Amino acid sequence: MNTVTVIGSINLDRTIRVKQMPKPGETMHTKEIFSAGGGKGANQAVAAKRSAATTHFIGAVGDDDAGKAMLELLTQEEIDLTGVTTLTNTSTGQAYVVVDDAGENQIMIHAGANMAFDPDYVAQQRQLIESSDFIIAQFESATDSTIAAFKLAQAAGVRTILNPAPAMAKVPTELLAVTDMIIPNETETEILTGVKITDEASMLKAAADLHALGIAAVIITIGSKGAFYDVDGRHGIIPAYKVNAVDTTSAGDTFIGAMSSVLKSDFSNLEAAIRYGNGASSLTVQRFGAQPSIPYRHELIEAGLAE
């Protein structure tokens, strides 16, 4: 399996389950409330690790109870945390998630320490980055730190994967220039390219625009329909598995982390890697919570979703 380094966010998620989303000004009783590990970066790292990748993390937590809880959870996952720093007088990232009976969610994030580690700190993690097959980043931590990490990675021949979420109105071209693979959803794709995603032709157009920026591989996740890909003249849609979704909170993160664990660095097995990621996501959405819902490789094998 691959060695994957994730740079990005570590959040403590506080999830509230409701029958339906409240309207503005409405007060309602909740069905359940619980806390769990989250943050797009941490979710992707957990997904990679549970699919047997050697996994490192670069990021930060605060010197608070939430930070201690998250470090303990990620240590239990056997993720290498030598690249995670604890910042004084800073709060750990937290997310407040509302999930309804249809499995839809609303998420509000307080970034805290996720936005407080800088490029100088990233430079100290050069060895972690250079020893990896892939480095993955998102937009829940400081962009200049991601750019620094991706530049180090590309200089060392390490493949870079960017998940441009949450959506950013203007992504620095400096970052896109050092991105090997980009994985947006339909909304993020439209924000990046101005192309409204309605069918495969529009996805091809958006992919062409992204290739023109120097990005070799494009994957557009299309929810319950699966994932579109375009790389080296190959393109198509890999359908999602049909399941009864109860919580989609970490579906995209699971897809990216799981896929990165089996993907070859020349992207030659991209179709198979996407199918593997789809399988992992199909198990995730049938469970509640972010990290608690992410499956292990043996679960995919037992479900006939992997060999």
RABEL-V238773 format. One record per residue. RES is the residue in one letter. OMEGA is omega as a letter, one per 40 degrees, with the letter a starting at -180 (NA if undefined). Layout:
{{RES OMEGA} {RES OMEGA}}
This chain:
{{M a} {N i} {T a} {V i} {T i} {V i} {I a} {G a} {S i} {I a} {N i} {L a} {D i} {R a} {T i} {I i} {R a} {V i} {K i} {Q a} {M i} {P i} {K i} {P i} {G a} {E i} {T i} {M i} {H i} {T i} {K a} {E i} {I i} {F i} {S i} {A i} {G i} {G a} {G a} {K i} {G a} {A i} {N a} {Q i} {A i} {V i} {A i} {A a} {K a} {R i} {S i} {A i} {A i} {T a} {T i} {H i} {F i} {I a} {G a} {A i} {V i} {G i} {D a} {D a} {D i} {A i} {G i} {K a} {A a} {M i} {L i} {E a} {L a} {L i} {T i} {Q i} {E a} {E i} {I i} {D a} {L i} {T i} {G i} {V a} {T i} {T a} {L i} {T i} {N i} {T i} {S i} {T i} {G i} {Q i} {A i} {Y a} {V i} {V a} {V i} {D a} {D i} {A i} {G i} {E a} {N i} {Q a} {I i} {M a} {I i} {H a} {A i} {G a} {A a} {N a} {M a} {A i} {F a} {D a} {P i} {D i} {Y i} {V a} {A i} {Q a} {Q a} {R a} {Q i} {L a} {I a} {E a} {S a} {S i} {D a} {F i} {I a} {I i} {A i} {Q a} {F i} {E i} {S a} {A a} {T a} {D i} {S i} {T i} {I i} {A a} {A a} {F i} {K i} {L a} {A a} {Q i} {A a} {A a} {G i} {V a} {R a} {T i} {I a} {L i} {N a} {P a} {A e} {P a} {A i} {M a} {A a} {K i} {V i} {P i} {T i} {E i} {L a} {L a} {A i} {V i} {T i} {D a} {M i} {I a} {I i} {P i} {N a} {E a} {T a} {E i} {T i} {E i} {I a} {L a} {T a} {G i} {V i} {K a} {I a} {T a} {D a} {E i} {A i} {S i} {M i} {L i} {K i} {A i} {A i} {A i} {D i} {L i} {H a} {A i} {L i} {G a} {I a} {A a} {A i} {V i} {I i} {I i} {T a} {I i} {G a} {S i} {K i} {G a} {A i} {F i} {Y i} {D a} {V i} {D i} {G i} {R i} {H i} {G i} {I i} {I a} {P i} {A i} {Y a} {K a} {V i} {N a} {A i} {V a} {D a} {T a} {T a} {S a} {A a} {G i} {D i} {T i} {F a} {I a} {G a} {A a} {M a} {S a} {S a} {V a} {L i} {K a} {S i} {D i} {F a} {S i} {N a} {L a} {E i} {A i} {A i} {I i} {R i} {Y i} {G i} {N i} {G i} {A i} {S a} {S i} {L a} {T a} {V i} {Q a} {R i} {F i} {G a} {A a} {Q i} {P a} {S a} {I a} {P i} {Y a} {R a} {H i} {E i} {L i} {I a} {E i} {A a} {G a} {L i} {A i} {E NA}}
